[in-house]
Structures are given as structure tokens and as C-alpha cells.
Amino acid sequence: MNQFFLQILNEMKNKKKKHVSVLFPKKKKIGKRDWGEEILLSLIPSVLSLKLLKIKKGKKGGIQYHHKKNECGYILSGKLLIRYDKGNKILSTKILKAGDVFQFPPGAVHQEEALTDCKILEASSPHFNDRVRVDERYGFSSRLGLPSTTIKDVIKK
């Protein structure tokens, strides 16, 4: 082996590795929500956000889709009604219970409604302020809740 490569190998052995610590993030409530609570548990920049959603019985979000956000959830407790469009411009429904999982890829029309008090662990791409409300497309009013945002409004953390 030539001297150059031996020198590089020797330098690599002698290099001190930077210590990386375990993190214990602090929970952070995310704004006011008519339907309950949204708590950010952890944010891994440019990778994912992890949230705890607490939805009160009878409450629901708007019918929406996301420009970029890809989200999935695990039902910790409660019964959750999901309304979604299979691509035929008609809302279908599915009832989820503790232990069930869902995923809403970007562009997938969806709405969550709590049939009982629900706790959901949600993991998603770290895109915030990303929603397109489409309630009126399906014959519902969109007066309540957060408004639509444009793709320019989407914040990636």
C-alpha cells in the first residue's frame, strides 16, 4: 500500500469522533384547535414530525388535502371516523379503533371525526401550514377551522 493511503488510514484512526447525545424533546402545543389539542412531541428537521392529537367526541376537522405533507397515524384510543375520496369525487367512510393505522399521502382528500374521545399518534413529513380545504366541493360549509393555504405558504422544518 502506498504511503499516501497509509497516512489517510492513520489519520482516520486518530480522528476523535464527535459525541452525539440522546435527545429528550419538550412537548409543545401547536395553536388553538376547535376539535381538541395538537401537541408536537418531536421534530426531526427535514425528516419528520411526531404529534399527539387529542380529538374531542363529536369534533372533526375540515375536508382537506395537503400539497406536500404525507401523514400517517396510529389510533391509541377511541373510535375515529375517516371520510376520504377514492378518486370518484364521492366521500367514503371507514371507522377506525385503537390499534388501527391510516395514511394520507399528499393530495389525498380526507377528514377525521371523533366518534368518542380519541388519542392519535401522528407521524408526518415536516410540512407545516399545508392544507387545502375542499368542504364545499362535497356540499359542506368551510366557515369553521383553519383556512386553505397555497403551496407557497407551506413551511418545511
C-alpha positions as CSV (number, residue, x, y, z in Angstrom):
1,M,0.0,0.0,0.0
2,N,1.4,3.4,-0.8
3,Q,2.4,5.9,1.8
4,F,-0.5,8.3,1.0
5,F,-3.2,5.7,1.8
6,L,-1.4,4.6,4.9
7,Q,-1.3,8.3,6.1
8,I,-5.1,8.7,5.4
9,L,-5.9,5.5,7.3
10,N,-3.8,6.6,10.2
11,E,-5.5,10.0,10.3
12,M,-8.9,8.4,10.3
13,K,-8.0,6.1,13.2
14,N,-6.7,9.1,15.2
15,K,-9.6,11.4,14.5
16,K,-11.8,11.9,17.5
17,K,-15.4,11.2,16.9
18,K,-17.8,13.9,18.0
19,H,-20.1,12.7,20.8
20,V,-23.8,12.7,19.9
21,S,-26.2,12.9,22.8
22,V,-29.6,11.4,23.1
23,L,-32.4,14.0,22.9
24,F,-35.5,14.3,25.1
25,P,-37.6,17.0,23.3
26,K,-40.1,19.0,25.3
27,K,-43.7,18.7,24.2
28,K,-45.2,21.8,22.5
29,K,-48.8,22.7,22.0
30,I,-49.5,23.9,18.4
31,G,-52.0,26.7,18.4
32,K,-55.7,26.7,19.2
33,R,-57.7,23.8,17.7
34,D,-61.6,23.8,17.8
35,W,-61.5,20.0,17.8
36,G,-59.1,19.4,20.7
37,E,-55.3,19.5,21.1
38,E,-52.4,19.1,18.8
39,I,-49.1,18.5,20.6
40,L,-45.7,18.4,18.8
41,L,-43.7,15.6,20.5
42,S,-40.6,15.7,18.3
43,L,-39.4,17.3,15.2
44,I,-36.5,15.8,13.2
45,P,-35.7,18.6,10.7
46,S,-36.2,17.7,7.1
47,V,-37.3,14.2,8.1
48,L,-40.5,14.0,10.2
49,S,-42.7,15.5,12.9
50,L,-44.3,13.4,15.6
51,K,-47.5,14.7,17.2
52,L,-50.2,13.6,19.7
53,L,-53.7,14.6,18.6
54,K,-56.5,14.6,21.1
55,I,-59.8,15.0,19.4
56,K,-63.0,15.5,21.4
57,K,-66.0,13.3,20.8
58,G,-68.2,14.8,18.1
59,K,-65.5,17.1,16.8
60,K,-64.0,17.0,13.3
61,G,-61.5,18.7,11.1
62,G,-62.3,20.2,7.7
63,I,-62.4,18.1,4.5
64,Q,-58.9,18.7,3.1
65,Y,-55.8,17.5,1.3
66,H,-52.2,18.5,1.6
67,H,-49.8,19.9,-1.1
68,K,-46.7,18.2,0.3
69,K,-47.5,16.7,3.7
70,N,-47.5,12.9,3.9
71,E,-49.0,11.8,7.2
72,C,-49.9,8.6,9.0
73,G,-51.5,7.9,12.3
74,Y,-51.9,5.2,14.9
75,I,-55.1,5.2,17.0
76,L,-54.1,5.0,20.6
77,S,-57.6,5.2,22.0
78,G,-61.2,5.9,20.8
79,K,-63.2,5.5,17.6
80,L,-62.4,7.7,14.7
81,L,-64.5,8.1,11.5
82,I,-62.4,8.8,8.4
83,R,-64.0,10.3,5.4
84,Y,-62.0,10.1,2.2
85,D,-62.3,10.3,-1.6
86,K,-61.3,7.2,-3.5
87,G,-60.9,9.3,-6.7
88,N,-64.5,9.3,-7.7
89,K,-65.4,12.7,-6.1
90,I,-67.6,10.9,-3.5
91,L,-66.7,10.6,0.2
92,S,-66.4,7.1,1.5
93,T,-66.1,6.3,5.2
94,K,-64.2,3.9,7.5
95,I,-64.3,3.6,11.3
96,L,-61.0,3.1,13.0
97,K,-60.4,2.0,16.6
98,A,-57.5,1.6,18.9
99,G,-54.6,-0.2,17.2
100,D,-55.7,0.8,13.6
101,V,-53.4,2.8,11.3
102,F,-54.1,5.3,8.5
103,Q,-52.0,7.1,5.9
104,F,-52.9,10.3,3.9
105,P,-50.4,10.8,1.1
106,P,-50.1,14.3,-0.5
107,G,-53.3,15.1,-2.5
108,A,-55.5,12.5,-0.6
109,V,-58.8,14.1,0.4
110,H,-59.6,13.3,4.0
111,Q,-61.5,14.3,7.2
112,E,-61.3,12.9,10.7
113,E,-64.3,12.9,13.1
114,A,-64.1,11.6,16.6
115,L,-67.0,9.2,17.5
116,T,-65.6,9.0,21.0
117,D,-62.7,11.0,22.6
118,C,-59.6,10.0,20.6
119,K,-55.9,10.0,21.0
120,I,-53.8,9.6,17.9
121,L,-50.1,9.4,17.4
122,E,-49.4,11.1,14.1
123,A,-46.1,11.0,12.2
124,S,-45.7,13.1,9.0
125,S,-43.3,14.8,6.8
126,P,-42.3,18.1,8.5
127,H,-44.5,20.3,6.3
128,F,-46.5,22.8,8.3
129,N,-49.2,25.2,7.3
130,D,-50.2,22.8,4.5
131,R,-53.9,22.4,3.9
132,V,-56.4,22.8,1.0
133,R,-59.9,22.9,2.3
134,V,-62.4,21.3,-0.1
135,D,-65.5,21.1,2.1
136,E,-67.7,23.0,-0.4
137,R,-66.7,20.5,-3.2
138,Y,-68.6,17.9,-1.2
139,G,-71.5,20.1,-0.2
140,F,-70.3,21.2,3.3
141,S,-69.6,24.7,4.6
142,S,-66.0,25.6,5.3
143,R,-66.6,28.5,7.7
144,L,-65.0,26.8,10.7
145,G,-61.4,25.8,11.2
146,L,-58.2,26.8,9.6
147,P,-58.3,28.2,6.1
148,S,-56.7,26.8,2.9
149,T,-53.1,27.6,2.2
150,T,-51.2,27.9,-1.1
151,I,-48.1,25.8,-1.9
152,K,-46.1,29.0,-1.2
153,D,-47.4,29.0,2.4
154,V,-46.1,25.6,3.1
155,I,-43.2,25.6,5.6
156,K,-40.8,22.7,5.7
157,K,-38.9,22.5,9.0
